[in-house]
Amino acid sequence: MPNIAVFIEQRDGAMKKVAWQMISEARRIADAGGGEVWSVILGGDPAAAAAEAGKYGADKVWSAGGDEFNPYNSEIYGTALAAFCKAAGPDILLIGSTAMGKDLGPKVAAKLECACISDAVGLKFDGGWEVRRPIFAGKCFTDVTPTSSMAVVGIRPNAFILEEKAAPAAGETFDAGVSGIDAKAVVERIEAGGGGKIELTEAEVIVSAGRGIKGAENFALIEKLADSLGAAAGASRAIVDAEWVEYSHQVGQTGKTVGPNLYIACGISGAIQHLAGMSSSKCIVAINKDANAPIFKVADYGIVADLFDIVPTLTDEIGKIRS
Ligand SMILES: Cc1cc2nc3c(=O)[nH]c(=O)nc-3n(C[C@H](O)[C@H](O)[C@H](O)COP(=O)(O)OP(=O)(O)OC[C@H]3O[C@@H](n4cnc5c(N)ncnc54)[C@H](O)[C@@H]3O)c2cc1C
């Protein structure tokens, strides 16, 4: 029976929601096939992690504390997670496909000389693992089976549904083996980008703008609609290249990969490179005045109209409902 470990990413103590989504899915797999769900946190607040992880079904939370885990350093984190895997021996380690996770996963896998599967959106255990990941810019899926006995798998945020189980997780510490590491690269400081208030990759609702907004000054319309929905504001590359918004908003092949429950695309044509970053959204709404725009092929709901009519009306109506 597989023991599944889930990495809880924390930055300055704030833990990423993708960890709870991965724990929920791990619990479903463990409930069906046996085995335990563990989670592991480096630095941060292990007691808070145990309380939260237990809520979603973790049996145990392993922790290693210390200042060396703040800020993030891939060499130190990689060494610590590999030490955890060697000590605890999970069958699979799940890491969120966040900026940190994409950096960390391959490092841990290399240290353990095991398979590394990135950007997964599905996980099955039936005597062996089957990991589902999108390929060809999200046009198809492939199911990958790791051949090594242990595997590191990166999971896209919002790929799995949260499910509360409400039982506390037991706490356990481990020796991360990082004292005295002379890291070859040191993080001096982290400067927050000027992106949206809600992190795109974690957002449950995203309102994105494309060249249809005509100019930088009109991005405020999109932000207003986003605010009314408690959503993050995204962008196509066209308007990032035009310097209407910062790169941190960009969704797509060369931007962020997102998987919200609701993605509202305003004045976005639906180029393959944009779809690559958002086509796994659970529900896609497109607003475009061109009925033949390719975005309508992936949209669940399409509004063929001028966004300058629709977006303010939607914002007002949502505001009324919310108040
Ligand atoms: C290697 C590579 C990587 C790339 N990576 C990315 C990426 O990560 N993300 C990304 O987005 N793109 C990326 N692109 C660019 C991509 O190919 C497209 O050029 C880009 O997505 C187009 O952006 P857009 O839809 O905003 O603009 P357009 O294609 O110009 O579409 C604008 C849309 O707005 C509609 N419109 C105009 N006015 C209105 C109105 N008043 N109301 C409603 N609708 C209106 C139009 O009908 C049109 O469909 C990449 C390209 C390459 C080559």
The ligand as a Tripos MOL2 file, in Angstrom:
@<TRIPOS>MOLECULE
LIG
   53    58     1     0     0
SMALL
NO_CHARGES

@<TRIPOS>ATOM
      1 C1          6.6510   31.3650  -28.3470 C.3       1 LIG1
      2 C2          5.3890   32.1120  -28.0110 C.ar      1 LIG1
      3 C3          4.9380   32.1380  -26.7100 C.ar      1 LIG1
      4 C4          3.7660   32.8180  -26.3760 C.ar      1 LIG1
      5 N1          3.3140   32.8050  -25.0820 N.ar      1 LIG1
      6 C5          2.1400   33.3950  -24.8090 C.ar      1 LIG1
      7 C6          1.6160   33.3390  -23.4730 C.ar      1 LIG1
      8 O1          2.2250   32.8370  -22.5340 O.2       1 LIG1
      9 N2          0.4150   33.9060  -23.2590 N.ar      1 LIG1
     10 C7         -0.3240   34.5320  -24.2450 C.ar      1 LIG1
     11 O2         -1.4160   35.0270  -23.9690 O.2       1 LIG1
     12 N3          0.1790   34.5840  -25.5120 N.ar      1 LIG1
     13 C8          1.3940   34.0700  -25.7920 C.ar      1 LIG1
     14 N4          1.8760   34.1730  -27.0600 N.ar      1 LIG1
     15 C9          1.1970   35.0990  -27.9940 C.3       1 LIG1
     16 C10        -0.0240   34.4970  -28.6670 C.3       1 LIG1
     17 O3          0.3980   33.8130  -29.8320 O.3       1 LIG1
     18 C11        -0.9960   35.6030  -29.0670 C.3       1 LIG1
     19 O4         -0.3430   36.5570  -29.8680 O.3       1 LIG1
     20 C12        -1.6040   36.3480  -27.8830 C.3       1 LIG1
     21 O5         -2.1180   35.4280  -26.9360 O.3       1 LIG1
     22 C13        -2.7340   37.2250  -28.3940 C.3       1 LIG1
     23 O6         -3.2180   37.9950  -27.3230 O.3       1 LIG1
     24 P1         -4.6960   38.5620  -27.3760 P.3       1 LIG1
     25 O7         -5.6610   37.4460  -27.4760 O.co2     1 LIG1
     26 O8         -4.8120   39.4920  -26.2180 O.co2     1 LIG1
     27 O9         -4.6850   39.4790  -28.6560 O.3       1 LIG1
     28 P2         -5.3870   39.2760  -30.1120 P.3       1 LIG1
     29 O10        -5.0070   37.9790  -30.7050 O.co2     1 LIG1
     30 O11        -5.0850   40.5040  -30.8320 O.co2     1 LIG1
     31 O12        -6.9170   39.2060  -29.7480 O.3       1 LIG1
     32 C14        -7.6900   40.2760  -29.3070 C.3       1 LIG1
     33 C15        -9.1290   39.8090  -29.2660 C.3       1 LIG1
     34 O13        -9.9290   40.8340  -28.7180 O.3       1 LIG1
     35 C16       -11.1640   40.8460  -29.4050 C.3       1 LIG1
     36 N5        -11.7230   42.1850  -29.2170 N.ar      1 LIG1
     37 C17       -11.2750   43.3600  -29.7490 C.ar      1 LIG1
     38 N6        -12.0100   44.3800  -29.2800 N.ar      1 LIG1
     39 C18       -12.9410   43.8480  -28.4680 C.ar      1 LIG1
     40 C19       -13.9920   44.4060  -27.6910 C.ar      1 LIG1
     41 N7        -14.2080   45.7200  -27.6330 N.pl3     1 LIG1
     42 N8        -14.7730   43.5660  -26.9760 N.ar      1 LIG1
     43 C20       -14.5760   42.2260  -27.0120 C.ar      1 LIG1
     44 N9        -13.6050   41.6580  -27.7350 N.ar      1 LIG1
     45 C21       -12.7790   42.4470  -28.4220 C.ar      1 LIG1
     46 C22       -10.8220   40.5350  -30.8270 C.3       1 LIG1
     47 O14       -11.9610   40.0160  -31.5150 O.3       1 LIG1
     48 C23        -9.7150   39.5010  -30.6460 C.3       1 LIG1
     49 O15       -10.2420   38.1920  -30.6500 O.3       1 LIG1
     50 C24         3.0420   33.5050  -27.4030 C.ar      1 LIG1
     51 C25         3.5060   33.4690  -28.7010 C.ar      1 LIG1
     52 C26         4.6600   32.7970  -29.0170 C.ar      1 LIG1
     53 C27         5.1270   32.7640  -30.4400 C.3       1 LIG1
@<TRIPOS>BOND
     1     1     2 1
     2     2     3 ar
     3     2    52 ar
     4     3     4 ar
     5     4     5 ar
     6     4    50 ar
     7     5     6 ar
     8     6     7 ar
     9     6    13 1
    10     7     8 2
    11     7     9 ar
    12     9    10 ar
    13    10    11 2
    14    10    12 ar
    15    12    13 ar
    16    13    14 ar
    17    14    15 1
    18    14    50 ar
    19    15    16 1
    20    16    17 1
    21    16    18 1
    22    18    19 1
    23    18    20 1
    24    20    21 1
    25    20    22 1
    26    22    23 1
    27    23    24 1
    28    24    25 2
    29    24    26 1
    30    24    27 1
    31    27    28 1
    32    28    29 2
    33    28    30 1
    34    28    31 1
    35    31    32 1
    36    32    33 1
    37    33    34 1
    38    33    48 1
    39    34    35 1
    40    35    36 1
    41    35    46 1
    42    36    37 ar
    43    36    45 ar
    44    37    38 ar
    45    38    39 ar
    46    39    40 ar
    47    39    45 ar
    48    40    41 1
    49    40    42 ar
    50    42    43 ar
    51    43    44 ar
    52    44    45 ar
    53    46    47 1
    54    46    48 1
    55    48    49 1
    56    50    51 ar
    57    51    52 ar
    58    52    53 1
@<TRIPOS>SUBSTRUCTURE
     1 LIG1         1 GROUP 0 **** ****
